[in-house]
């Protein structure tokens, strides 16, 4: 390897490391929202199954999953409160 290749590889490695450090926290936050959304959708499915005999359910879609993912359990409860208020 010549010196230009070595220097180019070192610059690329340093750039990758800096980008990884800078974006580590936002990626972690997005991962947490995604996991909360998945757990929330499973909770909505269970609640809808249990409340089906009462004809009371909340639709499961990308918006409700995002709402639960961002707010967590309070978002889950909020969806059912909004359902009660709006009918």
N, C-alpha and C positions, 0 to 999 in steps of 0.2 A: 504494500500500500504506500502510496506517496503521501506527502504531508498535506496536500489539499484534501484528499479523501479523509484523512484522520481528523483534520480540523472541521470539515463538513459534518462528519459523524458526531463529533463532540458538540457542535452547535445544535444539531438536530436533537441529540439526547437532552441537552440543557433546555431547549425550547419545549420539548415534550414534558419534561419534569415541571417546568414553570406553569404550563397549561394545566397539568394535572393538579398542581397545588392550588391554582387559582379557582378551578372549577370543581374541586372536591366537595365543598360545602353545598353549592347549589345542586349538584348531582345527588348528594345525600338527602336533601330536602325533597327533591322530586321522587326519589325512591321511597321515602317515607309516605308521601301523598299517595303514590301508587299502591303501596301495601295497605294503607288505610282504606283506599277505595275498594280494593279486592275484599278485604274483611267486611267492609260495609255492605257490599253487594251480597255477600253470603248472609249477613244479618238481615238485610231486606228480604231476601228470598225466604228465610226462616220465618220472619215476622209475617210476611204475606201468606205463607202456608198456614200459619196458626190463626190468622185473622180472616182467612178465606170464608169460613162458614158465616161470618158476620158481614160479608160483602164490603170489607174494609181493607184496601190494599193501596200501596204506593207503586207507581210505575218504576221499573228499573231501566234506566237509560244512562247515557254518558253524562248528562247534566246531574242526575241524582248521585251517580258514582263520584263525580268531581266534587259535589257539595259535601258528601260524606268524607271524601278523601281530604279535603281542605279543613273541615271542621271536626272531624272525628265523631265521637258519640253524641255531642251536642247537635251536630248536623243531622244525625240519625233521628234524634228526638224531634228536631225542628221540622223535618219532613212530615212526620205524622201530625204535628201540631198544625202545620200549614194545611194538611189534608182535612183536618177537622174544621178549621176556619173556613176554607174555601168550599168544603162539601164534597 
